[in-house]
């Protein structure tokens, strides 16, 4: 299967698939699940620990994600 074939089947661009494959782009969780579903594999098997850490840092540094994290913390504290 070519990158073009995969991109067409997943509704992504060939360039994006190439960047993910070559480590220049980290896919979103949604995209990881989409790829995993297509290949019928566990999503966790598609990412390395290093990729997970890099993705987590980028999310944590994002203001909206920080707000969401704060809301989640508040919710967890209310149900304890």
Buried (B, 14 or more C-beta within 10 A) or exposed (E): EEBEEBBEEBEBEBEBBBBBEEEEBBBEEEBBEBBBEEEEEEEEEBBEEEBEEBBEEEBEEEEEEEEEEEEEEEEEEEEE
